[in-house]
Amino acid sequence: AQSVTQPDIHITVSEGASLELRCNYSYGATPYLFWYVQSPGQGLQLLLKYFSGDTLVQGIKGFEAEFKRSQSSFNLRKPSVHWSDAAEYFCAVVTSSSSASKIIFGSGTRLSIRP
Amino acid sequence: GAGVSQSPRYKVAKRGQDVALRCDPISGHVSLFWYQQALGQGPEFLTYFQNEAQLDKSGLPSDRFFAERPEGSVSTLKIQRTQQEDSAVYLCASQLTQRDTQYFGPGTRLTVL
């Protein structure tokens, strides 16, 4: 069965420091992979997605992610975090069938920013 | 343009009450999804519509959960005889076509006392 693992429940980084959030997936075929961000009281916002092609994907707000098939990973990175990046981050994979593309989410990583 | 909207944003129900949660998708979006997000967890798939047809309801946790989208636009998720374990945020998402991004609404936070 398809699954997504985010091993870090909570991460705290200093403002201006670099960030890497880990994500591992289990999926037999070529996955469609996503990172979403959820701020308190807000809906899920798509940061970036990978369908095929270049394995380094650029997203909004200065985020990027790299698909590594050999490691079944899709880690999210940002070179310098801002206080406004504090939120919950979800890695996700789409299970594509002929009639649906339902998303399977990881359990999330909560990011806190130290002033 | 307008995004996905959901109402109410917050709902408190006494155990045993029925509730109805509404989702207004982005105009023209064919696909509509419902997800349930328990506290501290990622969202979990409940059900999926393509236009008015409910093509997948494999994620509905019990027969107390029922969803409809009669005219292929607005959708309602109904929970009968609510239980405390139903307390969660219910998210709706719409999608233009299968390969497109799913756009999420702000969710309805349901608390069952």
Chai-1 contact restraints between the chains, C-beta under 6 A:
chainA,res_idxA,chainB,res_idxB,connection_type,confidence,min_distance_angstrom,max_distance_angstrom,comment,restraint_id
A,G43,B,F104,contact,1.0,0.0,6.0,A-B,restraint_1
A,G43,B,G105,contact,1.0,0.0,6.0,A-B,restraint_2
A,G43,B,P106,contact,1.0,0.0,6.0,A-B,restraint_3
A,L44,B,F104,contact,1.0,0.0,6.0,A-B,restraint_4
A,L46,B,T101,contact,1.0,0.0,6.0,A-B,restraint_5
A,F90,B,G42,contact,1.0,0.0,6.0,A-B,restraint_6
A,S99,B,L55,contact,1.0,0.0,6.0,A-B,restraint_7
A,A100,B,Y48,contact,1.0,0.0,6.0,A-B,restraint_8
A,A100,B,D56,contact,1.0,0.0,6.0,A-B,restraint_9
A,S101,B,Q98,contact,1.0,0.0,6.0,A-B,restraint_10
A,K102,B,F45,contact,1.0,0.0,6.0,A-B,restraint_11
A,K102,B,Y48,contact,1.0,0.0,6.0,A-B,restraint_12
A,F105,B,G42,contact,1.0,0.0,6.0,A-B,restraint_13
A,F105,B,P43,contact,1.0,0.0,6.0,A-B,restraint_14
A,G106,B,G42,contact,1.0,0.0,6.0,A-B,restraint_15
A,S107,B,Q41,contact,1.0,0.0,6.0,A-B,restraint_16
A,S107,B,G42,contact,1.0,0.0,6.0,A-B,restraint_17
A,G108,B,G42,contact,1.0,0.0,6.0,A-B,restraint_18
